[in-house]
Amino acid sequence: MPQALPLTTAISQGATRKRTNRVLFAQFGDGYDQTAPDGINALVDEWSITYPNLTSSERTTLWSALDAVGGSDYFTWTPPGGTSTKWKVKEDGVTEMPASGDLYTVSFSLRQVF
């Protein structure tokens, strides 16, 4: 069941967006090629998200949400300057790093889904 991305106010201001164009590509033997948009949603956004300095409680909340969604469901989220859409955690996973004391930094990438 989809859920909202938790702790959105804790996301680093350094979150970055990457937009890609999905295209169909055909290469012919004479060197000629053709490209065309791959469907009506050919523009796809990805965001690199970092949650810096999470407390143990915040870390547990975030990991619970990530585990609940897993690789098969999505979050709803409104990216900076955007509108609320559906996002999946990318297959390259989630990274966690102890910061200092009882603080943690968690990073992952989200891919827009339709």
Secondary structure as UniProt FT lines:
FT   STRAND          3..4
FT   HELIX           8..10
FT   TURN            13..14
FT   STRAND          16..21
FT   STRAND          23..27
FT   TURN            29..30
FT   STRAND          33..37
FT   TURN            40..41
FT   STRAND          43..54
FT   HELIX           56..69
FT   TURN            70..72
FT   STRAND          75..77
FT   TURN            80..81
FT   STRAND          85..98
FT   TURN            101..102
FT   STRAND          104..113
//
